[in-house]
Amino acid sequence: MSGSEAITVESLGKTFSGGIEAVKEVNLTIHRGEIFGFLGPNGAGKTTTISILTTLLLPTTGRAEVDGIDVVRSPELVRRKIGLVFQRSTADTLLTGRENLEVAAGYHGISPRQAAPRIRQVLEHLDLSEAADRRVKTYSGGMQRRLEIAAGIVHQPEILFLDEPTLGLDPQGRSGFWDYIQDLRSTQGMTIFLTTHYLDEADQLSDRISIIDHGSILKTGSPAQLKEELAGDVIAVRPSVPHEQLREVLRAVPGILSVGEMTPKGACRVKVARAESLVPVIVRSCDAAGIELTDVSTHKPSLDEVYLSLTGREFRGDPEGIDDSGPGRGNHGPNGGR
């Protein structure tokens, strides 16, 4: 493997005690300066893969290089190149926000003189300037989350790993965070490795995406490529009350390519070649079967449909499973772990 890419992974595998194979033959190439989305259900192998790439776990098989550095042979060198923003809070609540960032900068060998302007910058961009000299124990949950993010980027890493970085932030906080990350990428060429519970983030921000399930990579490509490969249209059928015969009725409609699972409230998605001609047929078939419908909507395949087609599961655990707003869906130090 060469160091021409930000991250290169070959035949990576991890088996835990008891024979649990969390990662199987994973191959990845992540280009310098790109935002790379890594999506998958809980337990799919996302965090295990990230933990190996960030030297928190040793692989069982295969190899991985970060900035051309082998993660097993030279973990300390890898840690100098990367930043981590994970879900678990590591802030010292008895220190102020500024003091926490001074500790984080010092951990990475940044002198107080060099650290001061960087700390001011991240505090400003993450809307923490006014609270910088308050103890973290007085922070709200959202403020503590933004502080974790600040600690992960204060040393301006070349490669930044973000594991659900905006979980718990309000829409304004999410937007501000991504504006700052985009600025870091454009001004410093930073490479971003992202997992997220917000599919709209992955769709809008990622240059490329890999979908992983059961420890294996199912598909990799740009969001546009992944959606284009899933040709056809999607029709969402919503009955007024759940009806156990809905899927059977839909399966019997000529032209329907596949019928998804019903949501807890009885709604269902179907895949078709062209929606326009089939919507009235679906309505008539449901009416004949005594199934009253409250809504039938159509859209082109979204990243959510791509995810569903590959994993057989909804990306998010929405109680209804169908987004009424449209097809889009809506730090710790290098020695830490999850």
Residue, then its C-alpha position, 0 to 999 in steps of 0.5 A: m500500500s502507498g501513502s498517496e491516499a488519506i486512508t487505505v484498508e486491505s482485507l481488514g478483519k476483526t474477530f472478538s472472543g467467542g468467535i464474533e466476527a465484527v469486521k470481514e474483509v473490508n477494503l477501503t480507499i479514502h482520498r485526501g481532502e474528501i468527506f467520506g460517509f460510512l453508514g450501517p445499522n447498529g452492530a454493522g462494524k462501523t465503530t470497530t472499523i473506526s477503532i482500528l483506523t484510530t489505533l484503539l483496536l488491533p485488527t485480526t487480519g489485513r492491513a490499514e494505513v492512515d496518511g501512509i502510516d501503518v496503524v499497527r506498526s506506528p500507532e503513535l505516528v498515526r495519532r499525531k495525524i488524526g482527530l477524533v469526535f466520538q459520542r462519549s464525553t471526556a470533558d473534565t466538568l470541573l474545568t472551564g471550556r477553555e481549560n479543557l481545550e488547553v489540555a486537549a491542545g497540550y496533549h497533541g504537543i501544541s504550545p500555549r502560545q500556539a494554542a491560544p488563537r486556535i482555541r479562540q477560533v473554535l470557541e467562536h465557530l462553535d458558539l462557545s465564546e461566552a461560556a468559555d470561562r465557565r465550568v463545564k458542569t454548568y453547560s447544557g447537553g448541547m454545549q458539552r457536545r460542541l465542546e467535544i467537537a472543539a476538543g477533537i479539532v483544536h489541533q487541526p488534524e489532517i484526518l478527522f474521524l467523526d462518529e455521530p458528531t452532531l447527535g444531540l445538536d439542534p438544527q442550528g448547531r448542526s448547521g454551524f458545525w458543518d459550516y466550520i468543517q467545510d471551512l476546515r476542508s477547503t482551507q486546510g485540505m482536511t479529510i473527513f471520515l463520517t458516521t451519522h444518524y442523519l442521512d441528510e448529512a451523509d447525502q449532502l456532505s459526503d463525496r462518497i459513501s460506503i454502506i456496511d452491514h454484518g461487517s462487510i462493505l455492501k456498496t461504495g460510491s457517490p450519493a448520486q451514483l448510489k441513487e442512480e443505480l437504484a433505477g425506477d420510482v418509489i411509491a409510499v402507500r399510507p392507509s387510514v388504519p393498519h390493514e394486514q392485507l395491504r402488502e398482499v394487495l400491493r404484490a398483486v398489482p402488475g408492474i410493482l417490482s417489490v413491496g417493502e415491509m409495513t411500518p408500525k402504523g401500517a404504511c408501505r413502500v413499493k418499488v416500480a419502474r414508473a410511478e405515474s401509471l401505477v398510482p391510480v391502479i394502486v388506489r383502485s386495488c386498495d379500494a376494491a380490497g376495502i383498504e381506505l388510503t389517506d395518502v399515496s406519494t411518489h418520489k425518485p429513489s433516495l439514499d434512504e431507499v438505497y440503504l433499505s435495498l442493501t440492508g433490508r432495514e430503514f436507516r432510522g427508527d422513525p415510528e412511521g418509517i416514511d418521512d412526510s417532508g420528502p424523500g430526504r432524511g432527515n472527543h476523546g483522546p487517541n487512547g480512549g475507546r467506546 
